[in-house]
Amino acid sequence: MSEKIAVAYLKAVKSSPLKVQKITGGLTGAPVSKVLDVLKFSKLKLAPIVRGLVYSAMSNAENNHNLDVDSLVIQRIDVGRAFALKRFSARGRGKSSRILKTFSNIRVVLAEKKEEKKATEKKVAKKNTKVQSKA
């Protein structure tokens, strides 16, 4: 695994994992700058929290792993269930029903996008030199 990655965690977020997945579902594979713009203009309650987590992962990449911030891509966002507060609600006829207030754990993994342009430029340059040497 020669690929460099940067990770940031956020534990015990007061929201269910399904609601967090609603925000983070389509962000995988996108450049970090685009993701930050999407989260900035999102009206959902968790968007600022996820945005702060992406910023944290960016600073981890820059300061701890010496990665280029402009070429970072979101490799993976993992959302898991942390714990649930168990509460009850009074119902009719002296009964009660259970209410679960769930919390989530979020993990953002950033990776540096590999330069594919350089590889294709080298192949084109090799083909050009072969054509020139034949002539």
ABEGO torsion letter per residue (X at the ends): XABBBBBBBBBGBBBBAAAAAAAAAAABGBBAAAAAAAAAABABAAAAAAAAAAAAAAAAAAAAAGBBAAABBBABBBBBBBBBBBBBBBBBGGBBBBBBBBBBBBBBBBBBBBBAAAAAAAAAAAAAAAAAAAX
